[in-house]
Amino acid sequence: MLNILLSILIDSEKQMSLTKIYANSYERSVFMTLNNFIKGALSAAAITMAGSFAYAQQAGGSLVFLVQPEPPTMAGYVSTSGPIGLLGPKIYDGLVDYDNDGKMVPMLAESVDVSADGKTITFNLRKGVTWHDGEAFTSEALCCL
């Protein structure tokens, strides 16, 4: 078995004898691996539970968001760099988005109609949406962008 080592020992009278020595190295390695696994699992559980307590939500305030490197511009239609991909969806709403299954999800457009020949796409805009200055969100305003 793995936990038994045969060793040749020389005693004080220079006589050789075979002695079975039970080595704990195998059991110790299994114990240490299990011990480290338990420590890691408990640490991971403690870390994930630390942020899981629900605190009273406060409306308003500021969101501080660190992105490195600094985005070259905040206009997502000008640059496709990585930082813009992170910040853009937090600042701007699109006409549509896609879910995890790749299906189109309406955002500022209530629905999307595609013509039979696939050459014309009509976005039906959501009602009651305004720009930051209070102006109505209309197709005329979108054409100016």
Protein Blocks (a to p, Z undefined) as FASTA:
>chain_A
ZZbccdddddfkopacddddddfklmmmmmmmmmmmmmmmmmmmmmmmmmmpccdddeeh
jdddddddddfbfcfklpccfklmmmmmmmpccfbdcdfkopacdfkbmbdcddfkopac
cddddehiacfkopacdfklmmmZZ
